[in-house]
Structures are given as C-alpha cells and as structure tokens.
C-alpha cells in the first residue's frame, strides 16, 4: 500500500507551477564542484514524520496517519518502517535520524523495550540495505518518560541515572548496528526548575562522568562516529545545562570531552537562547566544533520552540555561508527537525513541507556560493581588519607587545580614525544576490 499520493518528487525548475516539484533543489547539480545532494546532506527526523500527532496543550492531535493502528505494539512500529522509507524514496532524502522511543515502543520493562528495539532495528537495517539510505545519527529519548521528570544523567536519583545509562548504551549499540554516522545527546531534562533544591556542581559532575562512560562504551563496541551535543536554553527544563554553544563548549573543556564531541545546532534553539543561528554556528566553527545542523525556524512572536520548516531564504543563505566557510559538512547534515502546522494534517502536507525546506536551502547554497565567488563581501571584511596586518597590529596578533608598548604607541600617534562598518552596504550587497 502507498500512503503518500504522489510520484517521486522531481526537479522542474523555477518556471514550474507544480506544488509537488522542486523549483531549486536539483540533487546532482554541481555547486563549486560538488553536488547539491552532497553539500546539503538532507535528513528526515523519524519523530516528526512518523510520530508527530500535531497535538498541542489546547487540543488533540490532528495528523492523519492511516498507517498507524494506534497501538503501542512492536507490530505497529514495524509497519511504520515501510511507510517511512516510502516517504524517503518519494522526497529523495538519503539520511534519517531517530530517538529510540520513536522507532520502537517503550514497554513494561527495559528488557522488553530492548527486544522491541532490536526487532525494529533489524527491519531498518534491511530497508537501508535495499535503498542505500543512511542513518545520520541516533539518540536515546531521556526526556518523555516520567522517570526522567527530574533528569536522566543529572537526576538526583541514582537508579534513574543507571536506567538512563542502560538506555544510552542500547541506543549506541543500535546506532552502531545501523552504521550510524553519529550520535546525539540533547539534554531536555538535564537542568533544573529551581536552584532551591539543586546541587548544580554535583549534577554537572554526574553529567560529565555519564558522557565519559558513553565515550568509553563507543570505543568498546567500535563505534567511531562523532558525538554531538545539541544546545537549548530551556523547555522543558527552566534552565538546561546545554543552554547555548558557548555553554556547551565550556562544559566540554571543563570535563575533558572536547576531543570526543561536536555540536548539533538547531535554529529555533538558537533564537530561544537570544542568539541568531548565524551566531551559534559561528561560535561552533570558530572552535572547529560544528558537527551537524537541525534545520528549522521559530515563530519570533511566540516564546517557545515551534519547530517550523525553514523557508526563510535569508536564514538559509546565512547558514550556508558559514557552512561553506568551514569547508562543508562531513559526518553531519541538515536534519529537518521541523513539524507541519496543526492545520496541515494530511499526509501529502509532509511532502509540501519538505519540498519548501529543501528548496530554501538549495537557494541558500547557490546564493552563498555566488557571494563567496564574487568576493566583495570577504574583501570588505578583510580590509576592515587591515590595520592588524602590518606594523603595530601585526605585533599585537603575534603577541609581541605589552601594555607599556601600546601606551607608548598611543602617546606617539594621533587620535585614531576609524572607518565605517558599512552595515547597510553589506546588507544591500547581500540583497543583490537574493
């Protein structure tokens, strides 16, 4: 049975009026000697495509999921796999991501849950072999079950901590079994609601030890893909320890984990932290720590994580400028951690949503490449810092001067003349390409 009423989505170009066609994403088109498909490395999230019922705190789910019988059974989970791979084939996405509890049910005990997971992983492995689709990353869901209401790796309860470790151990092994390219940690409950009842130092120490154990187990089973931490400042916790890129980098340095982790940056999480996506990506790339991207956007009028599809061309361009500057994505990719609006509840809306996101990033890639090849923006930035390329500036960057030296220089030279930052000119230049 086919659940998506369409043929495989094709590239038809900008003149096409077909809503079920790509206008900009041409998978094999070469950009700077590399195909769009390889530049963008699109991935689909199992949780949104297969499991999101489009419910909210004010009403029941609206999503039509005719493939789902409504049970929490392993049989139902196995049936979803075929539907998911139908979706991937028709949309033309080569990677996917999952949480353990998305792909398989949580049953009455850990052993039963693990057995269900093994059954689904076996089918996923079969489908990967048949299609060539790859697992971009796996992860364990340590935030939805009531046992994790006060955290997993930061829980005040040692029994919960042990359960979380066992769950991550299994998810890592499943990721390895599926030849996953990476593994993600998102600490939705790793934080606090109030410091009145929290020993922050103890919780962070526990989290650091937890991640070291994960590193050790990965080595033991031969999993050599990168680990990713995904920053988010809050929601569901009042404060999450992985609040933004800078906080994550500080944590990784403090606990000796920099060699084993990179970051998975999500747009809506960046804006919740009071940053732009460009800022968060730049902080990562400055430290050579950008691993992967969750591509979405947030509603700037709403103060929570809305996970909307990324159709903003300016945003996509800014993301791709940073990605191209770092030399492109390697083990990571662009995962559409995005959901349809509650009103867009028919299965075909999943196609429309992903077409929009894929076209937006295709445009962003082309525009970013054109800006870089044009060179004017880079030339201006280089010129803006040109006083550091010679004389006293070069000595500053080489670490060859003291405060006394700089004081003497300031006394011996006239008042500095600072050139314009030309923000408006740069914005106009960007618009030339968009």
WOHUUR-V873656 format. One record per pair of residues at least 6 apart in sequence whose ideal C-beta (glycine too) atoms are under 7 Angstrom apart, sorted by the first residue. I is the first residue (numbers start at 1). J is the second residue. Records with the same first field share a line. If there is no record, write none. Layout:
I: J  J
This chain:
2: 86
3: 66  67  83  86  347
4: 86  87  90  347  348  351
5: 348
6: 20  90  348  351
8: 89  90  92
9: 20  21  22  90  91  92  351  355
10: 21  22
11: 22  25  26
12: 18  21  22  23
13: 23
14: 23
16: 23
19: 352
20: 351
22: 355  358  359
23: 359
24: 359  362  363
25: 36  358  359  362
26: 36
27: 35  36  37  92
28: 35  37
29: 35  36
31: 39  365  366  369
32: 369
36: 362  365
37: 94
39: 328  365
40: 334  361  365
41: 95  329  333  334
42: 93  95  333  334  358
43: 93  95  96  97  136  333  334  335
44: 88  93  96  336
45: 97  335  336  337
46: 84  96  97  98  102  103
47: 99  102
48: 337  338  339
49: 84  87  350
50: 80  83  84  102
51: 102
52: 63  339
53: 61  63
54: 61  62  63  339  340  342  345
55: 61
56: 342
62: 342  345
63: 345
64: 345  346  347
67: 79  80  83
68: 76  80
69: 76
72: 105
73: 105
74: 104  105  116  119
77: 103  104  105  116  120
78: 119  120  123
81: 120  123  124  127
85: 127  131  133
87: 350
88: 96  133
89: 131
91: 351  354
94: 133  134
95: 133  134  136  333
96: 133  135  136
97: 136  137  335
98: 138
99: 139  140  141
100: 117  140  141  167  171  174
101: 141  144
103: 120  124
104: 116  117  120
105: 116
106: 113  145
107: 113  116
110: 163  166
114: 170
117: 170  174
121: 174  177  178
124: 178
125: 177  178
128: 134  178
134: 179  181
135: 175  178  179  180  181
136: 181  182  333  335
137: 180  181  182  183  184  228  292
138: 171  174  175  180  183
139: 171  183  184  185  186
140: 167  168  171
142: 148  152  164  167  189
143: 188  189  236
147: 160  163
148: 160  189
149: 189
150: 156
151: 189  190
152: 160  164  189  190
153: 161  164  190  206  207  210
154: 190  203  206  207
155: 161
161: 206
165: 210  213
168: 214
169: 217
172: 183  214  217  218  221  223
173: 221
175: 183  223
176: 221  222  223
180: 225
181: 225  331
182: 225  226  228  291  292  331  332
183: 225  227
184: 228  230  264
185: 227  228  229  230
186: 230
187: 240  241  242
188: 236  237  240
189: 236  237
190: 207  240  241  242
191: 237  238  239  240  241
192: 198  237  238  239
193: 237  238
204: 241
207: 241
208: 255
211: 257
214: 227
215: 260
225: 331
226: 262  291  331
227: 260  261
228: 261  262  263  264  291  292
229: 242  248  261  263  264
230: 242  264  266  294
231: 242  243  244  245  247  248  263  265  269  273
232: 240  242  269  272
233: 240  243  244  272  273
234: 240  272
235: 272  304  305
241: 251
242: 248
243: 273
244: 273  275  280
245: 263  265  280  283  284
246: 283
248: 263
249: 287  289
252: 258  261
262: 289  290  291
263: 284  289  290  291
264: 291  292  294  332
265: 280  281  284  290  293
266: 294  296  337
267: 277  295  296  297  298  310  315
268: 296  297  298  305  306  307
270: 276  277  279  280
271: 298
272: 305
277: 315  318  319
278: 318  322
281: 290  319  322
282: 322
284: 290
285: 322  325  326
290: 326
291: 331  332
292: 332  333  335
293: 319  332  334  335
294: 335  337
295: 310  334  335  336  357  361
296: 307  308  309  310  336  337  338
297: 308  310  312  315
298: 305  306  308
299: 306  308
307: 337  338  339
308: 338
309: 336  338  353  356  357
310: 316  338  357  360
311: 356  357  360
312: 360
313: 360  363  364  434
314: 434
316: 360  361  363  364
317: 364  367  368  434
319: 364
320: 361  364  365  368
321: 368  371
323: 329
324: 368  369  372
334: 361
336: 354  357
338: 353  357
340: 349  350  353
367: 433  434
370: 433
371: 377  433
372: 378
376: 429
377: 426  429
380: 422  426
387: 393
388: 394  396  397
392: 409
395: 401
